[in-house]
Amino acid sequence: MPQASATPRPLRPTHAPTGPPAYPEGYAVVDVETTGLAREDRIVSAAVYRLDAQGNVEDHWYTLVNPQRDPGPVWIHGLTSDMLQDAPLFKDIAGEFAGRLADRVLVAHNAIFDWQMIAREYARAEETAPVRQRLCTIALSKELNLPLPNHKLESLAAHFGVVQQRAHHALDDARVLAEAFRPSLHAAARDGVRLPLLECRPLTEWSDSAVTPRIGYQSSYRGGGWRPSRKRPACPHPNPGRFEDGKPLKQGMRIAFSGDTSVERELLEDRAVEAGLHIATSVSRLTSLLVTNDPDSATSKTVKAKSFGTPVVDEAAFTQLLRDVAAADG
């Protein structure tokens, strides 16, 4: 089935400095097209551009993947059931894919989405993706204060003069991102900007309950499924008010999350609930704490948190606070 591993059109090499010693030694620029956005959706195509420490392209790879189900939004990715029926299953390309990710930082546009899709596919195949860190080019563009009208890939490409040829084709999207990432990397190194690296942890929350197949999906996948979405029970503790720096979290506090997290969001929320905290889906004057790794972003939650004076901490600090949550009053 269509898999390709080839040397791409040469890009001008560069030997620009790569910044502080903490900068990675290599990158894997990734794009995956999928049957949808939900946790039970599958990958239908994947592409990887491997880059060296300076952002120079070493090689690229592309494959179709049989999702064993309806391909989803054909009008977006262009891949029909007929095109995918003879494609390899993910488990058949998992080794090749892993070899291209190993010992590199995974780079993607909205990296949390690509990483979670990849991690779930490896979990289904009863393997683990060899990815330890990821870098989101949306987050990097914010760190660099790029004057972009929005966070679409096409806007980032236009800023750096990169021409898109086939939007939503995994190979071309990965190429475009690789070409836009290199000058971003050099700009970060030149200005001493930290790279917004986040830890990638393999998914371990596997359930024995089967996933309900969608119409037209003939499943050969019987081992289990992702935990279904569920409505959380009401928090049994009253809200004690806002979090105060230097003091512990207290049971009943209302915790909101915004943006990308290293640990999958649902797992992080589960830990908070188990500690007796209340998960808030929005930020209000009653919110005790906002957890975000990007406090300067202009999301509705961060904007409201600033207007209300809601305390903000990053994921690492929140994880530390979860270790010692004070009991509710009374």
Rosetta blueprint (number, residue, H / E / L):
1 M L
2 P L
3 Q E
4 A E
5 S E
6 A E
7 T L
8 P L
9 R L
10 P L
11 L L
12 R L
13 P L
14 T L
15 H L
16 A L
17 P L
18 T L
19 G L
20 P L
21 P L
22 A L
23 Y L
24 P L
25 E L
26 G E
27 Y E
28 A E
29 V E
30 V E
31 D E
32 V E
33 E E
34 T E
35 T L
36 G L
37 L L
38 A L
39 R L
40 E L
41 D L
42 R L
43 I E
44 V E
45 S E
46 A E
47 A E
48 V E
49 Y E
50 R E
51 L E
52 D E
53 A L
54 Q L
55 G L
56 N L
57 V E
58 E E
59 D E
60 H E
61 W E
62 Y E
63 T E
64 L E
65 V L
66 N L
67 P L
68 Q L
69 R L
70 D L
71 P L
72 G L
73 P L
74 V H
75 W H
76 I H
77 H H
78 G L
79 L L
80 T L
81 S H
82 D H
83 M H
84 L H
85 Q L
86 D L
87 A L
88 P L
89 L L
90 F H
91 K H
92 D H
93 I H
94 A H
95 G H
96 E H
97 F H
98 A H
99 G H
100 R H
101 L H
102 A L
103 D L
104 R L
105 V E
106 L E
107 V E
108 A E
109 H L
110 N L
111 A H
112 I H
113 F H
114 D H
115 W H
116 Q H
117 M H
118 I H
119 A H
120 R H
121 E H
122 Y H
123 A H
124 R H
125 A L
126 E L
127 E L
128 T L
129 A L
130 P L
131 V L
132 R L
133 Q E
134 R E
135 L E
136 C E
137 T H
138 I H
139 A H
140 L H
141 S H
142 K H
143 E H
144 L L
145 N L
146 L L
147 P L
148 L L
149 P L
150 N L
151 H L
152 K L
153 L H
154 E H
155 S H
156 L H
157 A H
158 A H
159 H H
160 F L
161 G L
162 V L
163 V L
164 Q L
165 Q L
166 R L
167 A L
168 H L
169 H L
170 A H
171 L H
172 D H
173 D H
174 A H
175 R H
176 V H
177 L H
178 A H
179 E H
180 A H
181 F H
182 R H
183 P H
184 S H
185 L H
186 H H
187 A H
188 A H
189 A H
190 R H
191 D H
192 G L
193 V L
194 R L
195 L L
196 P L
197 L E
198 L E
199 E E
200 C L
201 R L
202 P L
203 L L
204 T L
205 E L
206 W L
207 S E
208 D L
209 S L
210 A L
211 V L
212 T L
213 P L
214 R L
215 I L
216 G L
217 Y L
218 Q L
219 S L
220 S L
221 Y L
222 R L
223 G L
224 G L
225 G E
226 W L
227 R L
228 P L
229 S L
230 R L
231 K L
232 R L
233 P L
234 A L
235 C L
236 P L
237 H L
238 P L
239 N L
240 P L
241 G L
242 R L
243 F L
244 E L
245 D L
246 G L
247 K L
248 P L
249 L L
250 K E
251 Q L
252 G L
253 M L
254 R E
255 I E
256 A E
257 F E
258 S E
259 G L
260 D L
261 T L
262 S L
263 V L
264 E L
265 R H
266 E H
267 L H
268 L H
269 E H
270 D H
271 R H
272 A H
273 V H
274 E H
275 A L
276 G L
277 L L
278 H E
279 I E
280 A L
281 T L
282 S L
283 V L
284 S L
285 R L
286 L L
287 T L
288 S L
289 L E
290 L E
291 V E
292 T E
293 N L
294 D L
295 P L
296 D L
297 S L
298 A L
299 T L
300 S H
301 K H
302 T H
303 V H
304 K H
305 A H
306 K H
307 S H
308 F H
309 G L
310 T L
311 P L
312 V E
313 V E
314 D L
315 E H
316 A H
317 A H
318 F H
319 T H
320 Q H
321 L H
322 L H
323 R L
324 D L
325 V L
326 A E
327 A L
328 A L
329 D L
330 G L
